[in-house]
Amino acid sequence: MVENFQIQLVENSNLTAPVLNHFVKPNDISNLVAQYGTPLYLIDENTLHAKVKELHTAYAKFVGPLKIAYSIKANFNPAILRAFITDGITFDLTSLGELHFIKRCKAVPENIIYTSVTEEFEEYLEVLQSGVRKVVVSSFNGMTNLAKAADRAGIKLPTIIRVNPEVGVKAGVRASYRNGKFGVPFNGGTIDSAIKMIRHLMDNDLLRFEGFHFHLGSQITDFSCFIHALDKMDAFMTKMKKEYPNFRVNTFDIGGGTPVFYDEPVPSPAQMAENLVCRLNQLANSHGVFQLLIESGRFLVAESSILISKIVNMKEYNEHKIVIVDSGYHLLLDAALLKQGYPQEIVSLPKHDAKTTSLIPTKNIHLAGRLCDTYDIFPLSKSSSLNDADIGRYISFHNVGAYSLVFNMPFHCQIKPPVIMKTAKGEFKLVRKGRSYEQLFTEEGGDLT
Ligand SMILES: Cc1ncc(COP(=O)(O)O)c(C=O)c1O
């Protein structure tokens, strides 16, 4: 443990005011909705590349090799995967379905890290047979299955252990808590602890200890949890070195969590890395340089995308206005699940500009989805502006690139909308076709008599 290490929390006043990503002009929106209808997702390829660069730059002062890994659970759209492949980054996968997608998009196996929750033998065998050589295990049983798969594949495999540092995390989604489902504790448990798994690996013909992984949560804005987790890692590594003088960590993957602006301004990756890199460098100085992996789902994709929806109905209720749009939580699940207030804006199209602005304050405007469900109300972000809401106008939901497309569901027989990418060349390209009701009927077995 390093003494006198001060955690400097990012002061709120240092946070930069958020700027929404207006990568499509109102006229383009007008043309695109005329062609494809609404709801409609739009993705900006340039933003994807810019986010990779920003994350890389933020951690550039780390003393060892650095890799950025895209957690494809955030958005597995193949056009996004192909864009990131050109950036040469790593992909963080957690299922054979994701492996299939990433192979079809032709990512090289060296750029894959596989972290499973299920950890089955057949799963690991397919992963190894695909050429993946970075695997994270999260249980003793999983490690045994990986060893059997390595034996069948005829390889000796570097193995990363996922630890649960059991630190308090203030975040939208927490993944590190006592008795949690992810990873293993340092000590304790019967066989499911980092110490017992390392002892097993130190004397294993099929697996070789490679390093550690932890993932603390998503949308983390208070970075003290990382410092606490690194302090615990430091103490644990010191303990392991006493037991095994040749103990060495080659890879250290500190998971995801980089936050995105939705409601309140959030620290930038540079502000986040300022504290972390300093602590990580101390760890490398004390225990030997390792390769650092920064995983990110949300940050890399969220700001790249907007959802365009149409205002289809409205009603007034005392001093309140209910604005009803043709999307719902079947397209933006986290609006209902996490009460995520995506910044919403009325698209200003020339033919609507003459309309008078509503006198009803934004706080009395309720943005409702099209589902017949109480929870289908979109929380407003502090930067939402809906005063010009009117039937027939379009509304853009900003920063919807993460954990949105991947949750699209057919509740109320709703169909997946099309997705358009604005390519790096500035062209609009259809990257996912919208479905029809007939396709949904067939998928649901309507033709199986
Ligand atoms: C193991 C792991 N790594 C990375 C991530 C990505 O987190 P974020 O989207 O907050 O960057 C997740 C998200 O659930 C995860 O489970």
The ligand as an SDF file (V2000), in Angstrom:
LIG
                    3D

 16 16  0  0  0  0  0  0  0  0999 V2000
  -16.6700   -6.6380  -17.6720 C   0  0  0  0  0  0  0  0  0  0  0  0
  -17.1550   -5.3420  -18.2190 C   0  0  0  0  0  0  0  0  0  0  0  0
  -16.2690   -4.5000  -18.7690 N   0  0  0  0  0  0  0  0  0  0  0  0
  -16.6600   -3.3200  -19.3010 C   0  0  0  0  0  0  0  0  0  0  0  0
  -17.9800   -2.9420  -19.3010 C   0  0  0  0  0  0  0  0  0  0  0  0
  -18.3510   -1.6380  -19.9310 C   0  0  0  0  0  0  0  0  0  0  0  0
  -18.7210   -0.7030  -19.0130 O   0  0  0  0  0  0  0  0  0  0  0  0
  -19.0520    0.7960  -19.5070 P   0  0  0  0  0  0  0  0  0  0  0  0
  -20.1040    0.6590  -20.5440 O   0  0  0  0  0  0  0  0  0  0  0  0
  -19.4940    1.5040  -18.3070 O   0  0  0  0  0  0  0  0  0  0  0  0
  -17.7890    1.3550  -20.0500 O   0  0  0  0  0  0  0  0  0  0  0  0
  -18.9410   -3.7820  -18.7210 C   0  0  0  0  0  0  0  0  0  0  0  0
  -20.3510   -3.3630  -18.6810 C   0  0  0  0  0  0  0  0  0  0  0  0
  -21.2300   -4.0020  -18.1770 O   0  0  0  0  0  0  0  0  0  0  0  0
  -18.5230   -5.0230  -18.1640 C   0  0  0  0  0  0  0  0  0  0  0  0
  -19.3970   -5.8710  -17.6270 O   0  0  0  0  0  0  0  0  0  0  0  0
  1  2  1  0
  2  3  1  0
  2 15  2  0
  3  4  2  0
  4  5  1  0
  5  6  1  0
  5 12  2  0
  6  7  1  0
  7  8  1  0
  8  9  2  0
  8 10  1  0
  8 11  1  0
 12 13  1  0
 12 15  1  0
 13 14  2  0
 15 16  1  0
M  END
$$$$
